Amino acid sequence: MENSTRLDLYRQMVLIRTFEETILREYHADKAPIWDIGAGLIPGEMHLSAGQEPVAVAVCANLTPDDAVTATHRPHHFAIAHGMSLERLAAEIYGREDGLGRGRGGHMHLFDPSIHFSCSGIIAEGYPPALGQAFAFKSKGSQAVAVAVTGEGAANQGAFHESLNLAAAWRLPVVFVIEDNDWAISVPRSLSTSVASNAERAKAYGIPGERIEDNSLEDIFAAAKRAVDRARSGGGPTLLEVHTLRLWGHFEGDAQGYRPDLDGVAQRDPLPAYEMHLRALGVADDDVIKGAVTEAQARVEAAISFAKSSPIPEPSSATRYVFS
């Protein structure tokens, strides 16, 4: 990997983390002293991806805006890494008219056709639509690929296996990505999954499967490049499983009493780890690190201001944009 790429990916991770830390601040600001998930400027559930940034930036670094990404209910890192507007993303999270879905979708149902991005709160829901996108790309003779992301818990869903089978049978240009953060809400993989690695399941469908350990940005980048290149050249689908990290709870307000590993989680944060790597390579110093943080903070605060200034949908428009 070239040093310029390393710096670009680091800056993206800083931007994603800054965005989510700010959303965390805004989400909790008006939910005290009594916790009410429906209260405040950002009502509803909130699933944040802190710790999983390496997966998104490393995979999306191998994509173009013509490629499609379907993400999970924890989508912000992939949305930002794939080029989504911070302003329209923030406005959607706040439920405002200038949001991606005019405030109707919220943070779990982002949809941006300009960059072929979508996500859903339904587990494994993104896999079948990715097949449709890949089939369309292949039918049109395009070299575009589809990337379908899910968590390790969703690898036990029927849609996961059906999608792998059909993608393999039709040699579709799909890269399946599993973010293994160890916890399917509160259930560890060891109690819910019959194999030690979901990457092994690729063998059942006759496609390559690879597991990347240690949340390693550069290893993920290399594996994703192989998979994307294979898909673009007509080689068909690949399954990648990345052992990543969920720094925070499954949702905001999750006390995480089920996690025996909490004391060591902060020490596994990939952001300071990659910063140390860049310093050791001589690629980054205090000025570079400070510049990345300052730029990210300015961009995020501008996006939050945009969201707060966007109008709230009129109650009379509640039935607009629906089928019936």
N, C-alpha and C positions, 0 to 999 in steps of 0.2 A: 504494500500500500504506500502511495506517495504521501509525503508529509503534508502537502496541501489538503489531501483528502482527509487525513487524520484530523487536521484542524477544523475542517468543515463539519465533520461528524461530531467532534467535541462541541462545537458551537451549537449545533442542532440539539444535542443532549441538554446543554445548558438552557436553551430556549424552552424546550419541553418541560424541564424541571421547574423553571421559573414560572411558566404558565400554570402548571398544576399547583405549585405552592401558593400562587396568587388566588387561584380558584378555591383552594383550601381555606385561605384567609377570608375570602368573600362568603363562602358557603357557611362558615361557622359564625360570622360576624353578628348575625341577628337571630341565632337559634338558642340564645341563653336568656335567663338563667334556667329555663325548663326546656329540655331538648324536644323539639317538634320538627319532624322531618318535612312537614308541609309548610313551615314558616319561612319567611325571609325572601330576599331578592332572588335566591336560587333554591326553589322548593324541589322536593323529591329526592330520590336516591342519588348518590354521587360515587362513582367508581374511578379511582385515580391509579395511574400506572407507574408511579415513582419506583424506580429500580428496574423497570423493564425497557428503559430507553434504548439500550444497545440493540435490542432486537429490531425495533422500528427503524432506527437510523441506518443500521447496517443493511437491512433488507431493501429499504426504499432507495438507498444510494445506488442500487443496481437497476432501478426502474426509471421510466420516463412518464410524463403526464398522460401519455396514451395508454399506459398499462393500468390495469384495474386492481383495486385493493378492496377486499371485504374484511371488515374487522369485527371485533367482539363488543360486548357491553362496556369494555374498558378500552376506549378507542382513541383517546386524545393523542397519544404518542405517535400512532400510525397516521392519524389525520394530519398532524403537523409535519411529520417527516415526509409525507407524500405531497405536501405543498398546499394544504388547505389555508385559506385566509384566516388569520388569527381573529380579525374583527368579526367576520361572519360566524366563526366558531363560537366566540365569546357571546355574541348576541343570541345565538341559538340556546346556549346553556342558560342564559338569563330569561329565555322565553320571549324574546322580542321580535318585532316585525322584520327587522333587518337580518335576522338569523337565516341560516341555510334553509330551514323549513318554515320560515316565518314564525318561529317560536313554537311550532306545533310538535316537533320531534323530541326536543331536549337532548341531553348529552349522550344518551344511549342509541339514538336513532338519527345519526348524522347522514346526510345525503348530499353529495356534491358531484353532479354529472360533469362539471368542467374538468375534474381530475379523476373521474371514474372511481369515486370513493363512496362506500356505504358501510353501515354497521347496524347491528340489531341487538336488542336485549334478550333475544331468544338464543339459547345455547346451540351452537353448531349451525345456526341459521345461515351464516355467510358462505358455507361450503357449496350448497347447490347453486345459488346465484353466480358464484364464481365459474361454475361449469358453463352456465349459459353465456357469460361474457367470453370465456375461452372459446366456446363453440362458434360464437359470432366472429371473433377475431380470425379463427382458422378458416371459416367459411368465406370470409372476405379476402383471404390471402394476406392478411396483416401479420406482422411479426410481433404484435403486442401480446403480452402475457397477462394472466390473472394470478393474483396472490390472495390466497384464502387463509385467514388467521383465526385460530381458536385457542382455547386453553386446554390443558391436559385432561381436565374433567370431561370436556366435550368430546374427547376421543372415544368415549364409551357410548356415544349417541349413534343411533341408526344412520342419521344423515351423514355422519363422518364416513362410515364404511361404504354406504351407497355411493357417495361422491368419489371416493378413491377408486372404487370398482369401475364406475362409468368413465372417469377420466383416463384410467389405464386402458380400458377397452377401446376408447375412441382416440387415444394418444393426444389428449388435449393439452394445450400449453398452459398448465397450471402449476404453481408452486404452493404446496400446502405447508403452512407454518403452524407448529404447536408451541405456544408459550407455556412451558412447564414451570410455574412458580411455586410448585409443591402443594398448593392448597386449592381444591375445588370448593370454594367458599370456606368451609371448616373441615373438610375431609381430606386427609393426606392421600396421595396417589397410591401408596402401598396398601391401603385398605379398600380401594375401589377398582384397581386395575390389575389384571392378571399377569401383565408383563412388566419388567423393570423399566423398559423404555418403549414409548409408543412408536419410536422409529422402527422397531422390529416389525411392526404391523405392515410396513410397506412390502415386505416379502410376500405376503399373502396375495398381493395384487400385482406382483411382478414389476415393481417400480423401485428406484433407488430410495433408500431411507438413511438418514444421517442424524445423529444426536450431537449437539455442540454443548460442551460443558462450560462451567465457570462464568457464564454470562459474558463471554469474551467477544467484544465488539469486532475485533479483526478476524477471529475465527468464523463468526457469523457472516461477516462480509464475504469471506472467501467461499463459504459453503453456499451462500445465496447467489453469488456470481456463477458458480457451477450449475446451480439449479435453473437460474434464469436463462443462462446461455443454452442449456439443454432444451428448455421449453421453446426458446426462440428459433432454434435450429430444427424443430420438428421432432425432437427426441421424446416428447411427452412429459408427464408429470413427475415431480419429486416430492418426497415428504421430508421436511426438516423439523426436528424437535430441539428447542433451545432450553437448556436449564437456566432459567432466569431467576428473578427475585422480586417478590412483592414487599416493598418496604413498609407500606401502610396496610390498613385493614381491607377486607373484601369490599366494604363500603364505608363511607364516613359515618362514624358512630359505632363501628364494630370494635368491641372491647378486646377481641382476639384472645380470649381466655383459653382457647383451644391450642394455642401455639407455644410449644416448649422452647422454641428457638429465638424468641423475641430479644433476649439479651445480646445475641450476637448479630442481629440483623443489620444494625447501623454500620458495623465493621465491614459488611459485604457490599456497601453502596458502590455501584459501578462508576459513579461520577468522579469522586475523589481518586478512585483507583486509576481511572484512565488519565486523569490530570497528572498523577505521579508518573505514569508511563510516558506522557508527552514531555514532561520535565526531564526525565532520564534520557530521552532521545535528543534533548536539546531543541525540541520543536516549540516549546512553550515556556514562558517565564511569567513573572508576576504581572507585567504589563499586558501580556496576551490574555491571561486568565481574567484580570480585572476588566479588560476591554470586552470580553465575551459576556461577562455578567452584566456590565453596564448597558451594553446594546440590547441584551435580552430583556432587562427590566424596563427599558424605555419602550420597546415594542409591545410588551405585554400590558403595561399600564395604559398605553394608547388604545389597545384593543378593549380593555375593560371600560375605559371612558366612552369609547364608541358604543359598546353594548348598553351601558347605563343611559346613554342619551337616545337610544333607539326607542321608538314608541312601543307601548304595551298593546297587544292585539285587543281590539274592541270586542266586548262580550257578544255583540250582535253578529260577529263574524265567526262564531264558533262552528257553524256548520259549513263554512266555506272550505274548499279544497278537499272535500270528501266525496265519495261516490254517490251516496244517497242519504 
